[in-house]
Amino acid sequence: MATSSDKFLSTPPTIPPLDPDRVSLFEQAGLTVKPLEPLGVEIYGADVRTRLPQPVIDALEVEMAHRGFIVFKHQTDLSADELVEASTWWGAGEIHSTHGVHPATPGMNRDVFRCSNDNRYGILGVGPQWHNDGSFEAATFSHSAYYMARAPEQGGGTHFAHQGAAFDVLPEEKQAFWERLVSVNSASGVSHPVVHTHPISGRKSVWLHLGMTGAVIERLPEDRRPIDELQQDPASTDQLRLLNEDEMKQLFNDYNDLLNASFEKGYGIRYHYDTGDLLYIDNWALAHRAAPEAHMSAEEQGLRIMDRVTVKSRQNLAPHFGLPQYINLAGPHPFNRDGVWKTGGVGFRWKDDIPMQN
């Protein structure tokens, strides 16, 4: 029987191994690094209450860009302030917070977003579908921290998919089509390319928010210039069109299938936390979603408490083709009449039977 993953290439995706020179640098700093398969890196011997040497931080940031995430093991009993301070090691070196504060947040620290499967301890139901954090921002977060203050006894982890490797397994015609697309966030009007080039790894990487997208704009394929030239040339409205409802559903289902296929195809991992895990993702390289067990009750799984911190990016994730970074979805549009143009926090509903809280 054919599966959704059959629509993608059978060529094994590439997740780079740990760089030997960087491994040597880590070892000199007293760290032990263990690559996970097929992506991610566990780090032993660190105490993030003490800042690591800057060359080590820089090298870890490069490894995150290539392998998606790192996990500092055995970081038990971090305070909110200690978690926030360690998170300033990455990206622009500043925290970028856009959320409310749950009453159970330690010290009511506004930079900590506390999630739980018990509403007495944190926000419920966060992130059930594939997404990247902060997709409603122009300078969408460069990195996110996930600190497992308490791991549930029966499990409840996070799924991760490498978006550079995901682009590689797309058929060439879909690669070409997706490179001509720009999404518009339904809540903020911010626009992002559906395929971008990662600023550190240099890899073409897919990017689409399945829960808050109100429009997708296509640059018509008649213009055959290379994408780097197209990005420098503002497009006129006769070179652009909106995807219609059927095309949007196809795109979103293809994207969802692409990331779902990551486990079988070798560019995804179902990560299971231990209490005290401090996991950092490169939010421009990695999509994620909460495992279904993470949303099961504390009575079923055991109490789960996770703190998230998000980091300011050094740059905007700017759209292609001279399109503006912000587009007013509440106003009229000059594109084709059958195109989807939807404002509001929920965005375009590509499936009616699944939760979309991201």
Disulfide bonds with the S-S distance in Angstrom:
none
